[in-house]
Amino acid sequence: MLRRSKSEAKMTMLIGRRRIGKTELSLRCADETVLYFFVGKKAETLLCQDYVREIREKLNPPILGTPNTFSEVFRFVLQLSENRPFTLVIDEFQNFLKIKPAIFCDIQRDWDLHKRSSHLNLIISGSVFTLMTKIFEDKEEPLFGRADEKIVLEPFTTDVLKQILNDFNPEYTPEDLLTLYSITGGVPWYVTLLLDKGKTNKDAMLAALTEENSPFINEGKNILIEEFGTDYVTYFSILTCIASGMKTRSAIENELGNNNIGSYLVKLENYYKVITKSLPIFAKENSKKVRYQLNDCFLIFWFRFFYKYQALVENKALKSLGEIIEKDYSSVSGLMMERYFMKKFQEEGRYIIGKWWNRKGENEIDLIVVDPIGKEAWIYELKKQDYRYKENEFREKVDKVLDQTSELRKMTIHIGSLSLEDM
């Protein structure tokens, strides 16, 4: 996009969760000359003062007055780029919704008027997924269709996470890797927080979570409270249930004593993109075997411990919370190991990946990996220690799955186990 902006201005929409590295990436995808506008939550005139200082420092334009509106600043930047290509990064762009929503109409007008004559590499970044999607993908919004490129930034892959841990601790154990994945999910900022401080093994990582002034303590609230607004208590309660292992709507409703959570689950899945509604592999869309899961590893950890035990947090009883995390981590790590292997196979880009369970949840398969081209399937049981795998018992479970899943019966089936050593 940087190269293409030399002929006419180009706009890139960059989205991703907080702490994923959007700012770092946008600055690396820039010209030697890059303007950085951060949309803080303050008056438009104060923002304009910040932006004017940035322009003067980086571009030293011949004439620049004292604009009081972002529209004036943006138009001036577009005009400057007509004779001098450069990059403009606008970070946390969705905050304009609270400052002055009319700004989006101004941007659309000036972008449409000056795009062809300008040479601006415009990167617009935001961390509130719902708002960024509304701004750029809602047909009723002025910036609909204006972005030339959309980038959704993802966490580190499993291979990259292993390489990073190895750089900091060449003698790391599989348990150390699983702990790093469980806490961070591969989100760069969390990885940096731990490893840069020498927290490179399981015990040190877990202990770091509840150190005094730990940034992890309020991180979940910081990420989501702006998304959920005044309804955050209900959403947080539902997410705490899911993070604690309540996978079905009925289990969540029983725990909360509330039979009206359907609309909240729909919004969490389709609007906020925080949870996923999952079915057994090859199940029909109308199947009643629905389960819910959080999409983000760190949020599972945060709701499972920090929000669930918020009374300890509020009373600064962090030592007690640390003991709970140390004691109960094993109940979370099994789920995280499943997610790790699913992600690992997904990264290869050639498999259908899922789990299987019957309606009562009495017979469950941890991981099924299907090659639809080669008509092969690998059915795995996950055990932290390989010696705990009992092949004959697992084969009986697999036979029950095959009896009820005609798609798998048409394939060559391989069964086996995956353990920590396979990570």
Phi, psi and omega in degrees: 000326177300314181295318183291334181289349179290335179269319172203158186302141179231144181243129177244130175263120182242117181232157179171160181299161174305146175077007186276345177105025183296316182296315180299316180295315183297323179289331179282340181264027188246170171292178171298327176260119181223128172267138179239112178252115174262127182271084176284164182272075177213176187300147181303319181297323179290322175299317181299323177299318178299316184291322178297318177300318180297317180297314181297319182291318186272326188245340181047058183292153182294323183224125175205116182279219180236075182295145180251356180234150179295328179303317178296318180295313184295318180296320179296319179297316179299318181292322177299323184286353178295328181249353183212102181297137174200178182249140171240123175254123174248111188259144185055049186301328184297343180295341176299336179301325181271333183279310181191092183303334180295346179302326182294324176293321179295317179297316180300315181298310184289325178296314181295326182285325191248354187304312187291332181265349182264165180228048184265129170266095186263121178244116181251120188242144178204152183247352177264099190303315184297318182288319179296321178296318178298315184298319188255342187239358175275123184299340181275352184268147185296333182266009176302129176078003183275333181288128178280337183213144175237127178238124174254113186278130183251162176295172176302145173289167180297321180295317179295319179299319177297317181296319180295314180298320179297324178298323182272330183213086182299343181256023181298152177258162175304327178294324177296317180296317180297320179295317178299317178293318183300318183282316190260332187061015182087008178288122190305317184296320179293319178301315180296317180304319182281306190287323179295338178263011177080014179272082190246004174230168187307306186297319181292321179296313181295321180294328182296334185298326186245021172295156178301133181065024177299128179292346180287336190299316182252010188296318181299317178296319180298324182289318194253341189295328178290325177296313190274335180065218187291342180273012190297330182297315179296314179299316181296322179296317178296316181293327176296319178299313181296317180295334181272003174106005176274105192264343185249158179299318182297320179295320180293315180298319178297319181293321183271347185064037185220117181264014184237048182258002184305313182294327178292318178297319179298316180292320179299326181276307191268332184259308182273342178060035182265330179236164175234136173270118185246155177231160173301149182304134180070010177288152177290151183300329181270012179299147178266011181269036186289136171231155178244147176214148174286145182275340190248125182300313183298321180294326173302312181297316184293314179290326181294329184239302189289316180281320179300323181250043184295336177298323177292321179296312183295331179266009179058029176273058187290332178296317178295319178297320178299321179293323177295316179298315181298320182287319188263358182304323182299331180287339178267326188295330177297315176299317182295326178293321174301313182295323180299311183291323176300314180297319181300315178290322179299325182295341176284339173071024182224009185236154162266128187235137178191188176237179176215140174206153176273176188297325180276351180074018183275334180237115187226138176249129186292320188204129175234127182241121187243131170261100185291338180280311181277356180058045177235152177220139177247123182247119188243145164253135182258124177226134180301317177252128186297331183294343181279352180283127179245104188298317183296318179295320181291324180298325177296319177296319180297320179301322179293323178296314182296325178299329186254001183229093185297328180300321181287331181294340180274001186245162170283124188255132172241135177240154181179192182229157173233138182228182178305324183294341180273356182289000000 
